[in-house]
Amino acid sequence: MTALEFSYHLDKLSTSLRPFAMRLTKDSEAANDLLQETVLKAYTNRDKFTEGTNLKAWLYTIMKNTFITNYQRMVRRNTFIDSTDNLHYINSSGNITENMAYSSFAMRDIKEAIGKLDENYRLPFLMHFRGFKYYEIAEKLDIPIGTVKNRIHIARKDLKSMLKNYGGKL
């Protein structure tokens, strides 16, 4: 395959790679960067592509591997190593001790706020919180699914206003 033919096929397939890049990065700019890096790597390594094989799969593999490599590089860059004799990893979560007082106060306040909810809102909210699906709650309480969704929404809104002291930290 000539460089011109390879370039043409690469250009055609690059539009189908963009959604995959968005799924990996979850960011439009990062997806564009990943797509450009993938196309550049594919073009520079076009001699390694075996004609007659699946070019699209080859490009997806390059993109996935590039994403993984970039992610690992970012993680390594954000890990600091203490060069003292103890050789501790500063970012290591194995030695973190948390003050549980804040969470116990928060849980007490959350339980108290849920207890203040009207029974019509509290029960669907607690069922949803425990993992029940909307349709299961509707069947169990014998109410329409739209009513279930509305009551859960109102319960969340009321809880948010009752727990505003936490400012989104819960």
PEUR-V727844 format. One record per residue. RES is the residue in one letter. PSI is psi in degrees with one decimal (none if undefined). OMEGA is omega as a letter, one per 30 degrees, with the letter a starting at -180 (* if undefined). D_LAST is the distance of its C-alpha to the last C-alpha in Angstrom with 2 decimals. Layout:
BEGIN
res={RES;RES}
psi={PSI;PSI}
omega={OMEGA;OMEGA}
d_last={D_LAST;D_LAST}
END
This chain:
BEGIN
res={M;T;A;L;E;F;S;Y;H;L;D;K;L;S;T;S;L;R;P;F;A;M;R;L;T;K;D;S;E;A;A;N;D;L;L;Q;E;T;V;L;K;A;Y;T;N;R;D;K;F;T;E;G;T;N;L;K;A;W;L;Y;T;I;M;K;N;T;F;I;T;N;Y;Q;R;M;V;R;R;N;T;F;I;D;S;T;D;N;L;H;Y;I;N;S;S;G;N;I;T;E;N;M;A;Y;S;S;F;A;M;R;D;I;K;E;A;I;G;K;L;D;E;N;Y;R;L;P;F;L;M;H;F;R;G;F;K;Y;Y;E;I;A;E;K;L;D;I;P;I;G;T;V;K;N;R;I;H;I;A;R;K;D;L;K;S;M;L;K;N;Y;G;G;K;L}
psi={130.8;164.8;-36.2;-43.5;-43.2;-43.3;-40.6;-47.9;-39.1;-42.5;-42.1;-40.3;-18.2;-28.3;-31.4;-13.1;-24.8;-46.4;-35.4;-40.2;-38.8;-38.9;-36.9;-46.9;-27.9;24.4;131.7;-46.0;-43.8;-34.9;-41.4;-43.1;-44.0;-41.0;-44.9;-42.9;-37.8;-46.7;-42.1;-45.8;-40.1;-42.7;-42.1;-24.2;24.5;-24.8;-19.6;-11.5;130.5;118.6;140.2;-12.6;177.5;104.6;-39.1;-44.7;-37.7;-42.0;-40.8;-39.7;-43.2;-43.9;-45.6;-45.8;-37.9;-43.4;-45.5;-43.6;-45.0;-39.8;-45.9;-38.9;-41.8;-41.3;-43.8;-37.7;-29.7;4.9;120.9;140.5;127.5;125.9;12.0;177.5;-24.8;-25.7;55.8;146.6;122.7;-40.0;3.3;131.5;-1.0;-24.3;21.6;132.5;123.8;148.5;110.0;-5.3;-43.7;-45.5;-32.6;-37.1;-43.3;-45.5;-40.5;-44.4;-37.7;-47.3;-39.5;-42.1;-40.8;-38.1;-26.1;-12.4;147.8;143.9;-35.1;-28.3;-34.8;-45.8;-50.0;-37.5;-47.4;-37.6;-42.7;-40.6;-33.6;-0.8;0.4;144.8;159.5;-45.7;-31.8;-40.1;-42.7;-43.5;-45.6;-41.5;-4.6;50.8;158.7;151.0;-34.1;-37.3;-39.9;-50.0;-42.0;-43.5;-38.4;-41.2;-46.1;-40.2;-43.7;-43.2;-44.6;-42.0;-39.7;-41.1;-34.8;-28.6;27.1;-18.2;-24.2;-14.1;43.3;12.0;-1.3;none}
omega={a;l;l;l;l;l;l;l;l;l;l;a;a;l;l;l;a;l;l;l;l;l;a;a;a;a;a;a;l;l;l;l;a;l;l;a;l;a;l;l;a;a;a;l;a;l;l;l;l;a;a;l;a;a;a;l;l;l;l;l;l;a;a;a;l;l;a;l;l;l;l;l;l;l;l;a;a;l;a;l;l;a;l;a;a;l;l;l;a;a;a;a;a;a;a;l;a;l;a;a;a;a;l;l;a;l;l;l;l;l;l;l;l;l;l;l;l;a;l;a;a;a;l;l;a;l;l;l;a;l;l;l;a;a;l;l;l;l;a;a;l;l;l;a;l;l;l;a;a;a;l;l;a;l;l;a;l;l;l;l;l;a;a;l;a;l;l;a;l;*}
d_last={57.45;58.11;55.53;55.90;55.35;52.35;50.92;51.53;49.79;46.89;46.51;46.63;43.95;41.54;40.29;39.25;37.36;34.97;32.74;32.54;31.58;28.81;27.49;27.54;26.13;23.90;25.25;28.51;29.87;29.18;30.78;33.81;34.14;33.95;36.52;38.84;38.63;39.40;42.37;43.66;43.51;45.18;47.89;48.65;48.81;50.69;53.57;51.41;50.82;53.32;54.88;54.77;51.31;48.11;47.13;43.90;42.73;43.83;41.75;38.62;39.15;39.59;36.40;34.32;35.87;35.41;31.70;31.33;33.47;31.55;28.20;29.73;31.25;27.95;26.33;29.44;29.41;25.89;26.82;28.58;31.18;32.28;36.07;36.77;38.45;35.22;34.13;30.37;28.00;25.65;22.96;23.46;20.43;22.85;23.04;19.50;18.72;15.28;14.97;13.59;13.84;10.43;8.92;11.77;11.26;7.70;9.36;12.30;10.84;9.30;12.75;14.54;13.17;14.09;17.36;18.12;18.13;21.71;22.98;23.83;20.22;18.59;20.87;20.51;16.70;16.74;19.47;17.73;14.61;17.26;18.79;21.57;22.81;23.51;27.22;26.84;24.97;27.68;30.42;29.10;28.60;31.64;30.14;30.21;27.56;27.01;26.29;23.70;21.89;22.24;20.96;17.79;17.28;18.03;15.74;12.71;14.11;14.72;11.31;9.94;12.80;12.47;8.93;9.95;10.20;6.68;7.91;5.57;3.80;0.00}
END
